[in-house]
């Protein structure tokens, strides 16, 4: 089973490269064109919603103290 470690490493690198390219493509299409202000406002709104959802999901910071018992 020694082949699974290199395979998982390669797959992790592949996923990281996809994420980096996706973020670059998102920024490139968002910051160019005629609807730049609306696109940036939408991204900011989505970011605020995601941060609020994380804040609500913290569950009184118990997950930071012992993350294995949280799930």
N, CA, C and O atoms as CSV, one atom per row, in Angstrom:
chain,resi,resn,atom,element,x,y,z
A,1,UNK,N,N,0.801,-1.192,0.000
A,1,UNK,CA,C,0.000,0.000,0.000
A,1,UNK,C,C,0.852,1.269,0.000
A,1,UNK,O,O,0.365,2.330,0.389
A,2,UNK,N,N,2.072,1.184,-0.413
A,2,UNK,CA,C,2.922,2.365,-0.454
A,2,UNK,C,C,2.586,3.273,-1.623
A,2,UNK,O,O,3.003,4.431,-1.639
A,3,UNK,N,N,1.852,2.782,-2.589
A,3,UNK,CA,C,1.526,3.586,-3.760
A,3,UNK,C,C,0.411,4.586,-3.469
A,3,UNK,O,O,0.212,5.517,-4.249
A,4,UNK,N,N,-0.313,4.420,-2.379
A,4,UNK,CA,C,-1.424,5.331,-2.093
A,4,UNK,C,C,-0.941,6.698,-1.610
A,4,UNK,O,O,-1.601,7.704,-1.866
A,5,UNK,N,N,0.175,6.752,-0.931
A,5,UNK,CA,C,0.695,8.046,-0.457
A,5,UNK,C,C,1.110,8.952,-1.611
A,5,UNK,O,O,0.704,10.114,-1.637
A,6,UNK,N,N,1.904,8.467,-2.570
A,6,UNK,CA,C,2.223,9.342,-3.707
A,6,UNK,C,C,0.992,9.701,-4.540
A,6,UNK,O,O,0.891,10.812,-5.059
A,7,UNK,N,N,0.063,8.760,-4.662
A,7,UNK,CA,C,-1.150,9.044,-5.425
A,7,UNK,C,C,-1.979,10.125,-4.747
A,7,UNK,O,O,-2.484,11.023,-5.420
A,8,UNK,N,N,-2.127,10.058,-3.443
A,8,UNK,CA,C,-2.893,11.082,-2.734
A,8,UNK,C,C,-2.180,12.435,-2.800
A,8,UNK,O,O,-2.837,13.474,-2.868
A,9,UNK,N,N,-0.851,12.434,-2.780
A,9,UNK,CA,C,-0.102,13.680,-2.903
A,9,UNK,C,C,-0.315,14.304,-4.276
A,9,UNK,O,O,-0.515,15.514,-4.383
A,10,UNK,N,N,-0.273,13.493,-5.322
A,10,UNK,CA,C,-0.478,13.995,-6.683
A,10,UNK,C,C,-1.906,14.524,-6.839
A,10,UNK,O,O,-2.117,15.571,-7.451
A,11,UNK,N,N,-2.873,13.808,-6.293
A,11,UNK,CA,C,-4.251,14.275,-6.371
A,11,UNK,C,C,-4.453,15.572,-5.598
A,11,UNK,O,O,-5.202,16.443,-6.040
A,12,UNK,N,N,-3.798,15.710,-4.456
A,12,UNK,CA,C,-3.890,16.954,-3.689
A,12,UNK,C,C,-3.274,18.108,-4.474
A,12,UNK,O,O,-3.835,19.204,-4.493
A,13,UNK,N,N,-2.144,17.885,-5.115
A,13,UNK,CA,C,-1.535,18.924,-5.952
A,13,UNK,C,C,-2.434,19.304,-7.119
A,13,UNK,O,O,-2.536,20.476,-7.483
A,14,UNK,N,N,-3.085,18.304,-7.701
A,14,UNK,CA,C,-4.000,18.553,-8.809
A,14,UNK,C,C,-5.175,19.426,-8.358
A,14,UNK,O,O,-5.562,20.361,-9.058
A,15,UNK,N,N,-5.731,19.120,-7.204
A,15,UNK,CA,C,-6.854,19.901,-6.682
A,15,UNK,C,C,-6.415,21.316,-6.349
A,15,UNK,O,O,-7.145,22.270,-6.616
A,16,UNK,N,N,-5.235,21.463,-5.771
A,16,UNK,CA,C,-4.725,22.799,-5.461
A,16,UNK,C,C,-4.526,23.606,-6.740
A,16,UNK,O,O,-4.850,24.793,-6.774
A,17,UNK,N,N,-4.002,22.986,-7.781
A,17,UNK,CA,C,-3.815,23.705,-9.041
A,17,UNK,C,C,-5.149,24.108,-9.653
A,17,UNK,O,O,-5.264,25.194,-10.222
A,18,UNK,N,N,-6.167,23.243,-9.542
A,18,UNK,CA,C,-7.493,23.602,-10.044
A,18,UNK,C,C,-8.085,24.784,-9.277
A,18,UNK,O,O,-8.694,25.673,-9.872
A,19,UNK,N,N,-7.906,24.790,-7.975
A,19,UNK,CA,C,-8.431,25.884,-7.157
A,19,UNK,C,C,-7.724,27.192,-7.501
A,19,UNK,O,O,-8.374,28.228,-7.642
A,20,UNK,N,N,-6.407,27.154,-7.637
A,20,UNK,CA,C,-5.652,28.370,-7.962
A,20,UNK,C,C,-6.066,28.908,-9.324
A,20,UNK,O,O,-6.269,30.112,-9.485
A,21,UNK,N,N,-6.190,28.017,-10.305
A,21,UNK,CA,C,-6.605,28.464,-11.637
A,21,UNK,C,C,-8.037,28.986,-11.630
A,21,UNK,O,O,-8.356,29.928,-12.356
A,22,UNK,N,N,-8.899,28.385,-10.820
A,22,UNK,CA,C,-10.292,28.848,-10.736
A,22,UNK,C,C,-10.377,30.232,-10.116
A,22,UNK,O,O,-11.124,31.086,-10.592
A,23,UNK,N,N,-9.611,30.453,-9.053
A,23,UNK,CA,C,-9.611,31.776,-8.424
A,23,UNK,C,C,-9.056,32.817,-9.384
A,23,UNK,O,O,-9.592,33.922,-9.473
A,24,UNK,N,N,-8.001,32.484,-10.097
A,24,UNK,CA,C,-7.438,33.418,-11.078
A,24,UNK,C,C,-8.462,33.738,-12.161
A,24,UNK,O,O,-8.626,34.898,-12.538
A,25,UNK,N,N,-9.150,32.718,-12.659
A,25,UNK,CA,C,-10.158,32.928,-13.695
A,25,UNK,C,C,-11.326,33.764,-13.169
A,25,UNK,O,O,-11.845,34.623,-13.881
A,26,UNK,N,N,-11.740,33.514,-11.924
A,26,UNK,CA,C,-12.814,34.289,-11.319
A,26,UNK,C,C,-12.427,35.757,-11.212
A,26,UNK,O,O,-13.209,36.639,-11.566
A,27,UNK,N,N,-11.220,36.016,-10.725
A,27,UNK,CA,C,-10.770,37.397,-10.602
A,27,UNK,C,C,-10.608,38.066,-11.964
A,27,UNK,O,O,-10.923,39.245,-12.127
A,28,UNK,N,N,-10.124,37.318,-12.923
A,28,UNK,CA,C,-9.921,37.878,-14.255
A,28,UNK,C,C,-11.257,38.253,-14.896
A,28,UNK,O,O,-11.373,39.326,-15.488
A,29,UNK,N,N,-12.257,37.396,-14.788
A,29,UNK,CA,C,-13.543,37.717,-15.400
A,29,UNK,C,C,-14.334,38.719,-14.585
A,29,UNK,O,O,-15.164,39.444,-15.133
A,30,UNK,N,N,-14.090,38.775,-13.283
A,30,UNK,CA,C,-14.811,39.723,-12.441
A,30,UNK,C,C,-14.298,41.140,-12.624
A,30,UNK,O,O,-15.083,42.087,-12.663
A,31,UNK,N,N,-13.012,41.286,-12.733
A,31,UNK,CA,C,-12.415,42.624,-12.782
A,31,UNK,C,C,-12.294,43.196,-14.184
A,31,UNK,O,O,-11.705,44.260,-14.371
A,32,UNK,N,N,-12.843,42.506,-15.163
A,32,UNK,CA,C,-12.865,43.034,-16.525
A,32,UNK,C,C,-14.304,42.982,-17.029
A,32,UNK,O,O,-15.094,42.142,-16.597
A,33,UNK,N,N,-14.624,43.856,-17.914
A,33,UNK,CA,C,-15.975,43.881,-18.476
A,33,UNK,C,C,-16.738,45.108,-18.031
A,33,UNK,O,O,-16.189,46.018,-17.411
A,34,UNK,N,N,-18.010,45.111,-18.361
A,34,UNK,CA,C,-18.811,46.301,-18.095
A,34,UNK,C,C,-19.526,46.273,-16.753
A,34,UNK,O,O,-20.028,47.307,-16.312
A,35,UNK,N,N,-19.587,45.133,-16.095
A,35,UNK,CA,C,-20.313,45.017,-14.835
A,35,UNK,C,C,-19.365,44.757,-13.663
A,35,UNK,O,O,-19.629,43.896,-12.825
A,36,UNK,N,N,-18.279,45.494,-13.612
A,36,UNK,CA,C,-17.256,45.285,-12.588
A,36,UNK,C,C,-17.804,45.591,-11.197
A,36,UNK,O,O,-17.583,44.821,-10.262
A,37,UNK,N,N,-18.504,46.687,-11.057
A,37,UNK,CA,C,-19.012,47.086,-9.742
A,37,UNK,C,C,-20.011,46.067,-9.203
A,37,UNK,O,O,-19.958,45.704,-8.028
A,38,UNK,N,N,-20.908,45.614,-10.048
A,38,UNK,CA,C,-21.901,44.629,-9.612
A,38,UNK,C,C,-21.242,43.303,-9.269
A,38,UNK,O,O,-21.650,42.634,-8.320
A,39,UNK,N,N,-20.230,42.919,-10.030
A,39,UNK,CA,C,-19.536,41.666,-9.758
A,39,UNK,C,C,-18.778,41.715,-8.441
A,39,UNK,O,O,-18.820,40.763,-7.662
A,40,UNK,N,N,-18.094,42.807,-8.194
A,40,UNK,CA,C,-17.347,42.947,-6.948
A,40,UNK,C,C,-18.309,43.009,-5.762
A,40,UNK,O,O,-18.038,42.426,-4.713
A,41,UNK,N,N,-19.420,43.707,-5.924
A,41,UNK,CA,C,-20.409,43.776,-4.845
A,41,UNK,C,C,-20.982,42.390,-4.542
A,41,UNK,O,O,-21.199,42.052,-3.378
A,42,UNK,N,N,-21.222,41.603,-5.560
A,42,UNK,CA,C,-21.729,40.239,-5.359
A,42,UNK,C,C,-20.703,39.374,-4.644
A,42,UNK,O,O,-21.059,38.614,-3.743
A,43,UNK,N,N,-19.431,39.476,-5.033
A,43,UNK,CA,C,-18.388,38.705,-4.362
A,43,UNK,C,C,-18.246,39.109,-2.900
A,43,UNK,O,O,-18.047,38.255,-2.037
A,44,UNK,N,N,-18.346,40.394,-2.620
A,44,UNK,CA,C,-18.262,40.862,-1.234
A,44,UNK,C,C,-19.452,40.344,-0.436
A,44,UNK,O,O,-19.290,39.915,0.707
A,45,UNK,N,N,-20.639,40.378,-1.021
A,45,UNK,CA,C,-21.831,39.879,-0.336
A,45,UNK,C,C,-21.718,38.388,-0.050
A,45,UNK,O,O,-22.054,37.941,1.047
A,46,UNK,N,N,-21.256,37.625,-1.012
A,46,UNK,CA,C,-21.077,36.179,-0.803
A,46,UNK,C,C,-20.031,35.927,0.281
A,46,UNK,O,O,-20.207,35.037,1.113
A,47,UNK,N,N,-18.954,36.695,0.280
A,47,UNK,CA,C,-17.934,36.552,1.318
A,47,UNK,C,C,-18.489,36.846,2.702
A,47,UNK,O,O,-18.172,36.144,3.662
A,48,UNK,N,N,-19.316,37.883,2.810
A,48,UNK,CA,C,-19.922,38.211,4.100
A,48,UNK,C,C,-20.865,37.101,4.552
A,48,UNK,O,O,-20.892,36.750,5.731
A,49,UNK,N,N,-21.631,36.552,3.627
A,49,UNK,CA,C,-22.553,35.464,3.970
A,49,UNK,C,C,-21.782,34.231,4.428
A,49,UNK,O,O,-22.181,33.576,5.391
A,50,UNK,N,N,-20.692,33.910,3.755
A,50,UNK,CA,C,-19.888,32.747,4.148
A,50,UNK,C,C,-19.277,32.962,5.534
A,50,UNK,O,O,-19.297,32.057,6.369
A,51,UNK,N,N,-18.740,34.148,5.778
A,51,UNK,CA,C,-18.169,34.436,7.095
A,51,UNK,C,C,-19.233,34.416,8.188
A,51,UNK,O,O,-18.962,33.972,9.303
A,52,UNK,N,N,-20.432,34.890,7.885
A,52,UNK,CA,C,-21.521,34.841,8.861
A,52,UNK,C,C,-21.930,33.405,9.145
A,52,UNK,O,O,-22.201,33.054,10.293
A,53,UNK,N,N,-21.977,32.574,8.116
A,53,UNK,CA,C,-22.320,31.166,8.317
A,53,UNK,C,C,-21.260,30.463,9.165
A,53,UNK,O,O,-21.592,29.633,10.012
A,54,UNK,N,N,-20.001,30.790,8.942
A,54,UNK,CA,C,-18.933,30.217,9.768
A,54,UNK,C,C,-19.080,30.687,11.203
A,54,UNK,O,O,-18.925,29.903,12.140
A,55,UNK,N,N,-19.380,31.961,11.372
A,55,UNK,CA,C,-19.559,32.503,12.722
A,55,UNK,C,C,-20.722,31.852,13.454
A,55,UNK,O,O,-20.633,31.580,14.651
A,56,UNK,N,N,-21.811,31.603,12.738
A,56,UNK,CA,C,-22.956,30.939,13.363
A,56,UNK,C,C,-22.675,29.467,13.655
A,56,UNK,O,O,-23.233,28.895,14.591
A,57,UNK,N,N,-21.819,28.871,12.862
A,57,UNK,CA,C,-21.526,27.459,13.041
A,57,UNK,C,C,-20.472,27.157,14.085
A,57,UNK,O,O,-20.193,25.991,14.365
A,58,UNK,N,N,-19.890,28.176,14.659
A,58,UNK,CA,C,-18.826,27.969,15.635
A,58,UNK,C,C,-19.331,27.226,16.861
A,58,UNK,O,O,-18.580,26.482,17.492
A,59,UNK,N,N,-20.576,27.420,17.192
A,59,UNK,CA,C,-21.196,26.704,18.312
A,59,UNK,C,C,-20.490,27.022,19.627
A,59,UNK,O,O,-19.979,26.129,20.303
A,60,UNK,N,N,-20.470,28.274,19.970
A,60,UNK,CA,C,-19.875,28.757,21.222
A,60,UNK,C,C,-18.399,28.407,21.369
A,60,UNK,O,O,-17.921,28.205,22.486
A,61,UNK,N,N,-17.690,28.334,20.286
A,61,UNK,CA,C,-16.244,28.079,20.252
A,61,UNK,C,C,-15.835,26.730,20.830
A,61,UNK,O,O,-14.660,26.522,21.131
A,62,UNK,N,N,-16.782,25.812,20.990
A,62,UNK,CA,C,-16.444,24.482,21.492
A,62,UNK,C,C,-15.614,23.701,20.480
A,62,UNK,O,O,-14.783,22.878,20.865
A,63,UNK,N,N,-15.829,23.948,19.201
A,63,UNK,CA,C,-15.100,23.207,18.183
A,63,UNK,C,C,-13.631,23.590,18.159
A,63,UNK,O,O,-12.798,22.811,17.695
A,64,UNK,N,N,-13.301,24.783,18.654
A,64,UNK,CA,C,-11.887,25.153,18.719
A,64,UNK,C,C,-11.184,24.448,19.861
A,64,UNK,O,O,-10.004,24.116,19.752
A,65,UNK,N,N,-11.892,24.215,20.953
A,65,UNK,CA,C,-11.291,23.577,22.121
A,65,UNK,C,C,-11.041,22.096,21.859
A,65,UNK,O,O,-9.984,21.578,22.220
A,66,UNK,N,N,-11.995,21.408,21.236
A,66,UNK,CA,C,-11.857,19.969,20.989
A,66,UNK,C,C,-12.572,19.645,19.677
A,66,UNK,O,O,-13.747,19.281,19.699
A,67,UNK,N,N,-11.894,19.768,18.541
A,67,UNK,CA,C,-12.571,19.608,17.250
A,67,UNK,C,C,-13.081,18.194,17.007
A,67,UNK,O,O,-14.013,18.029,16.220
A,68,UNK,N,N,-12.521,17.161,17.643
A,68,UNK,CA,C,-12.988,15.809,17.389
A,68,UNK,C,C,-14.362,15.579,17.996
A,68,UNK,O,O,-15.137,14.783,17.465
A,69,UNK,N,N,-14.682,16.242,19.078
A,69,UNK,CA,C,-15.978,16.038,19.711
A,69,UNK,C,C,-17.067,16.878,19.057
A,69,UNK,O,O,-18.252,16.656,19.303
A,70,UNK,N,N,-16.682,17.822,18.240
A,70,UNK,CA,C,-17.688,18.704,17.608
A,70,UNK,C,C,-18.507,17.943,16.584
A,70,UNK,O,O,-19.718,18.144,16.490
A,71,UNK,N,N,-17.869,17.074,15.815
A,71,UNK,CA,C,-18.586,16.395,14.744
A,71,UNK,C,C,-19.112,15.108,15.204
A,71,UNK,O,O,-19.749,14.390,14.432
